[in-house]
Amino acid sequence: MLIEFFWIILFVFIISALVKGWSGFGTNLIAMPFLIAFLGFQNTDAVTIVISINVFMNIAILVENKKFNIKSLDNIKVMVIFGVLFTFVGQYFLNDPDYDKYVKIVAGSLIVIAGINKIITMKFGRQELFKEATMHKYFIPAGIVSGIFNGIAGLGGLPALIILSNSDLKREKFRTTLVAYFFVMNVVALIGFIINANYSPFVLQHIGVFLIPAVVVCMVGVYLSRRVSDKVFSYVMLGVLFFMGINLVINGVTGQNILNFLF
């Protein structure tokens, strides 16, 4: 690994891990598109590296917050089942080079959607579009979409986030359910990576080098989130999300980056 690449990748993981610790998500949305669009990583390698490191950050957050409770998945178990099954469908597309540009376009679009959802939440707060008593009818399609997104780009939490954040679930139940779902989907993705032999020496080297710094910075983000106002931080994060998402779509369509059009 060239020293210049080392410092660039370290900086990317520091920023994405800080966002992860602060907001609870963001690693896949920031690090993955940067590695693919700007550093030329293969989709499979980038997704495997980022999700593998993300699992350990999730574990660190869960241990620190003591929030993980497998029973919290009881009320969304149908979505979990379909999410798990269709993760392997998504990984089929991830590992097929013929779908390379489509993976980039889909992943970039999902990142933009995540940014839009964040804006709506910031502007209007949580909306009760889905009722806990009846939202189960959306779980099969949400689980299918979630699993495919999880396999393609590690973004399987997005459908669950949209449904649960716009439901009448009490905030504590919302948080514990979402955190547990993220954790399960990440672990399933790792199982798929092992089955598909995604852990090449190149991938393992990058995980080994950047895992500990990412986890440490993630916990710094958790610490800061409780002591610093997140209003300005949220707007900065939104700008990063939109830039990365749009750039990944452009990269998938044209093979170029936004910077190529600016300079």
Secondary structure, DSSP 4 states (H G I P E B T S, - for coil): --HHHHHHHHHHHHHHHHHHHHHS--HHHHHHHHHHHTT---HHHHHHHHHHHHHHHHHHHHHHHT---GGGGGGGHHHHHHHHHHHHHHHHHHT-GGGHHHHHHHHHHHHHHHHHHHHHHHHH-----B-TTTGGGGHHHHHHHHHHHHHHHS-THHHHHHHHHTB---HHHHHHHHHHHHHHHHHHHHHHHHHTT---HHHHHHHHHHHHHHHHHHHHHHHHHTTS--HHHHHHHHHHHHHHHHHHHHHHHHS--HHHHH-
